Amino acid sequence: MKPAYRRMISLLAQAAPSPTEPREWSVYIARCADQTLYTGIAKDVAKRAAQHNAGRGAAYTRARRPVEIVYAAKGFTRSEALIEEARIKALPREAKRHLIAPGQTARIRPDSPKEI
């Protein structure tokens, strides 16, 4: 795992989320037209995918359109979503492929449901 991700996960994990903080964030993986994988967070994954495909998403996906959402897990606070995003980004490509494989029930963390 890259030191930057390790440091971010460590710092975010130390801060317990407020019990009143809404759990409205999702973590998603998008497959780009060139078959690369992009990981991000959003409150509305479908809307975010539309933004990526319209060229208003991340700079990485602008030149790799269209994108297709291949994995989404919801029910996170913003802090939890950032931690989960960092964990997924730190995975090697093969582990990400395993995570998004059809019929796969693998999870990054036990309470992280796989939804598409």
C-alpha positions as CSV (number, residue, x, y, z in Angstrom):
1,M,0.0,0.0,0.0
2,K,1.3,3.4,-0.9
3,P,2.4,5.5,2.1
4,A,0.0,8.3,1.2
5,Y,-3.0,5.9,1.3
6,R,-1.7,4.3,4.5
7,R,-1.4,7.7,6.2
8,M,-4.9,8.8,5.0
9,I,-6.6,5.6,6.2
10,S,-4.9,5.9,9.5
11,L,-5.9,9.5,10.1
12,L,-9.5,9.0,8.9
13,A,-10.0,5.8,10.9
14,Q,-9.0,7.5,14.1
15,A,-11.8,10.0,13.8
16,A,-15.1,8.2,14.8
17,P,-18.0,9.4,12.7
18,S,-20.7,11.3,14.4
19,P,-23.8,9.1,15.2
20,T,-25.9,11.8,13.5
21,E,-23.8,12.0,10.3
22,P,-26.0,10.7,7.5
23,R,-24.9,7.4,5.8
24,E,-25.7,8.6,2.3
25,W,-22.3,8.1,0.5
26,S,-21.4,5.3,-1.9
27,V,-18.0,4.0,-3.1
28,Y,-18.0,2.9,-6.8
29,I,-15.6,1.4,-9.3
30,A,-16.1,2.5,-13.0
31,R,-14.6,0.7,-15.9
32,C,-13.4,3.2,-18.5
33,A,-13.4,2.7,-22.3
34,D,-9.7,1.7,-22.3
35,Q,-10.5,-1.0,-19.6
36,T,-8.8,0.8,-16.8
37,L,-10.6,1.1,-13.4
38,Y,-11.5,4.3,-11.7
39,T,-12.6,4.4,-8.0
40,G,-14.5,7.2,-6.4
41,I,-17.2,8.2,-4.0
42,A,-20.6,9.9,-4.5
43,K,-23.9,10.5,-2.9
44,D,-25.7,9.5,-6.2
45,V,-23.6,7.0,-8.2
46,A,-25.9,7.2,-11.3
47,K,-25.6,11.0,-11.4
48,R,-21.9,10.8,-10.9
49,A,-21.5,8.3,-13.8
50,A,-23.5,10.7,-16.0
51,Q,-21.1,13.5,-15.0
52,H,-18.1,11.3,-15.9
53,N,-19.7,10.4,-19.3
54,A,-20.5,14.0,-20.0
55,G,-16.9,15.0,-19.4
56,R,-17.6,16.8,-16.2
57,G,-16.2,14.1,-13.9
58,A,-12.7,13.5,-12.8
59,A,-9.9,14.5,-15.2
60,Y,-8.8,10.9,-15.4
61,T,-12.1,9.7,-16.9
62,R,-12.5,12.7,-19.3
63,A,-10.2,11.1,-21.9
64,R,-11.4,7.6,-21.2
65,R,-15.2,7.9,-21.8
66,P,-17.6,6.2,-21.7
67,V,-17.4,4.8,-18.2
68,E,-19.6,2.0,-16.8
69,I,-20.2,1.4,-13.1
70,V,-19.1,-2.1,-12.3
71,Y,-19.2,-2.0,-8.5
72,A,-21.0,0.1,-5.9
73,A,-21.4,-0.1,-2.2
74,K,-23.6,2.3,-0.3
75,G,-24.4,3.2,3.2
76,F,-21.3,5.0,4.3
77,T,-20.6,8.3,6.0
78,R,-18.3,10.6,4.0
79,S,-15.4,9.6,6.2
80,E,-16.1,5.9,5.9
81,A,-16.5,6.3,2.1
82,L,-13.1,8.0,1.8
83,I,-11.5,5.3,3.8
84,E,-13.1,2.5,1.7
85,E,-12.1,4.4,-1.5
86,A,-8.5,4.5,-0.3
87,R,-8.5,0.8,0.6
88,I,-9.8,-0.1,-2.9
89,K,-7.3,2.2,-4.6
90,A,-4.5,0.5,-2.7
91,L,-5.5,-3.0,-4.0
92,P,-3.6,-4.4,-6.9
93,R,-5.5,-4.5,-10.2
94,E,-6.0,-8.3,-10.0
95,A,-7.7,-7.9,-6.6
96,K,-10.0,-5.2,-8.0
97,R,-10.9,-7.5,-10.9
98,H,-11.8,-10.2,-8.4
99,L,-13.9,-7.7,-6.4
100,I,-15.9,-6.7,-9.5
101,A,-16.3,-10.2,-11.0
102,P,-19.8,-11.3,-11.8
103,G,-21.3,-13.3,-9.0
104,Q,-18.5,-12.4,-6.7
105,T,-19.4,-11.8,-3.0
106,A,-16.0,-10.6,-1.9
107,R,-16.0,-7.5,0.2
108,I,-13.3,-5.0,1.2
109,R,-14.8,-4.9,4.7
110,P,-17.4,-7.3,6.2
111,D,-20.3,-4.9,6.3
112,S,-19.6,-3.4,2.8
113,P,-22.4,-4.8,0.5
114,K,-21.8,-5.3,-3.1
115,E,-24.4,-3.5,-5.3
116,I,-24.5,-2.6,-8.9
